[in-house]
Amino acid sequence: MRQTLFATACACLLLHAGAGLAAQYESEVRVLDEVPKVEQPKNDQALIDSVENDPYALALTLRELAARAARSGDAKQAAAYLQRALDQNALSAVVQDQMRQTLGQLYQNSGEYQRVITTLAPDLRNRSDADPQLLLTVAAAYAQLNQHRQALPFIQRAVEAESDPSREMLQVYAAVLLALKRYNQAAPIVERLVRADPSDRQGWLQLAALHAQRKDFDRAAAVMELAHRQGMLETPEERRQLAGLFVQAGAPYEAGALLNRWIERDELPADAATLGMLADAWSAARETPQAIRALNRLNQVAPSSRSWLQLGRLQMEQAQWAQAEQSLTRALAEAEDIPTDQTLVALGLARYQQADIDGALRAFRQAARSGRVRRAAEQWVGFLESGRAREQALEATRELVARRGEGEVASRFSGMETREATRPGMEGVDPDLPPLTEVGALRAGTADGRIPPWTGGLTADQPGLRRVDGQPVNPYADDAVISTIRSTNYTQYGEALSEGHKEMLRRFNDYEMRVYPSRRPVVYPEPIRQASVSNRQTARLLESDSISGADLGVPFAEPQTGAEVMWNHRVRYRGRTQDFYTDEMVVFSDGDRLQTSRREHVLFVYGNPARAGEVDDSNMLLYYVGSVDNVPIVGRAMAIVHETANQTKEKRRIWISAGQTGRVRRIPPVGFDFPRPGSEGLSFVDQIDMYNGGFQRYVWKLRGRREMLVPYNSYDINSPAQRYDQLLGPGHLDQSQARYEWHRVWVVEATERAPARHKIGKRVFYVDEDSWTILMVDVYDQAGNLWQLQEGHLYFDWESQVAVSAPIVHYDFKRNAWYANRLLNEARGVVFNQGDYAPPDFSPNRAPRVFR
């Protein structure tokens, strides 16, 4: 760049000096009648001294000397002579301008950038006919001084003035835009430079870095990959940069494979930086065995407390308890930059799983010295000092050994609670059949035909679909009952029935389940489906209650743990907004009833195409406000909830008001077995929407897919033609209006995690593969006795493309009572995507006014 400008300056000086002087200066007012004959001076200073008293002659002489210095390559001396010539102010305005422009270019070459600006900028700033090359000179000077905002208007004018801007001009423009972080404007400029010269290695690297700054990691990785294929990645750092971009682009498996290949070919050193990145890539890809191998190599090369801790946690995930204990012990020995107290808790868990009660007690007692984990550690100490602790630990160890022999590895405490040796739910499926749907359901039907293939679902443009008062009418009203399950024949259906349904059939002679042809109407909007595909590469659980790398769609379309299935339910698509106006009914054992009305409004952040990307920024999943009327003693109760995505970063926020005062006050996060207002103790807060609580009090075991009879396409049971007096009987719903079909569900078993406590000891969830909606829950008490059946009657609203559970019922086998919520028959019903809400509407100050 500087050489080009210097050549330009030399050309200007030579053009306006020497043989053409008479023509160049014929406009000068002074003309000599005779050229004096003088002796030629021996040096430059003598020549200057000889004309010192004549400004005109001195200016010409200095200009000639400047040209001579430029020819010899002395830009600094040429600039000094030219400045003195200008100071004489003896030449015409045209020539003075030309000299000033040349001087600015000479200052640029000699690195005197402030003088460039002082010399050229004032004149060029307001000239519409300014020379683009001079505008470039000023812009480059400002850029050298890191005054990029001042440089921008000059370089923009230079580029706009040229039909085909030079490479140097585009390079300065790109550099200024990048410095100002105007990445979107810089991208096409840098791409243009790379296209013009594909051999420019630095251009490729700059373009990749630019896309990374724009958070367009897919494109950044693609650019770096092209550079790699052309042999342009020369350094280990550049190769690791490519691998890092693959991780950021949501392709950690590709990053791990690439790093592995480079290491094997000696194209990357197996040093700490490379092996650490390899371990992180395999961990992000959930390739835990490979991540463990990488960390073992890393700890041979450059062991650190961080790498030992990371290895220990992964080994715990794989139920490698002895190895995990060794790794965690090494991490504590290093004791650098790791949370020592949390590491001690992990060490205690690893020892407990090996039935080493005394060792676990030592770890938990030491951890209890820290305020951050004191409470949890003290709970563990109390549990381990109890009489049955050793017996339970030995029993758990025997159970673990037995399950590992069956190909399943279960962890009771690690957060990634269950892993199976093969992909769950795929056993016995013909590999030649169509693949999974975008959201993770098996596209194929069953061989016997009772579950049909998924063929695209029910869409609003299909003929014959009707709505009455805004609610969908049964599109399958002509279907005939295939069979009816009663107390006399239910045993022949085996595992196709939940334990709760079997109990209902045993208890009530008039309870029946009418089986209809299976239909698969659920199809989510295109953005949700496509996001579900993208999430497969990026979604991960930081802890059981904290999700990362997922947006809009199903986070875990191919779940590997029970917690992942439950997260799919928690963030399933339910529209942009929801407005529920429903009734609830408690039916007591003596036939008495208590009816309440509930009003709920929800603004979804996750799963809302209009708010894509906001989950990471706000850490919010949804905003909720709900109120229930006719609650005994209280009257009207209201709750405001802000549900967070990463609860290790920020817990859910809850405000409540009760009674007539309307005073809103914030309360600590409630959940788990806190009674749900209006349910008369028949339902807990974490049973809302079948399950919406935290995950830390349970161990979540994934039992795989199962073909079962489930409540589905339940349009008739919600019909306004069905009045509550008819629908709500003394022991159960009017089952003549309920519809059951064969569908595949994911089965998740949640058992209480000691020493945490919950009134519910175990739950078994049955989650629909097409909608990720929980359809049924078998609920057990702490003694292991079946306590409740939760049943969600699902239908699909084709207009809003939302799967709805209504009504939801809780049958309590101890109290012989039951509770139904989301009753629509005599209520206003449910409205999707019509609420024009914003997060401030759900603030504790505004919500009582907005939703009163």
Summary of the structure (lengths in Angstrom):
residues: 852
radius of gyration: 38.0
end to end distance: 68.5
largest distance: 135.4
contacts: 2749
relative contact order: 0.06
helix: 43%
strand: 19%
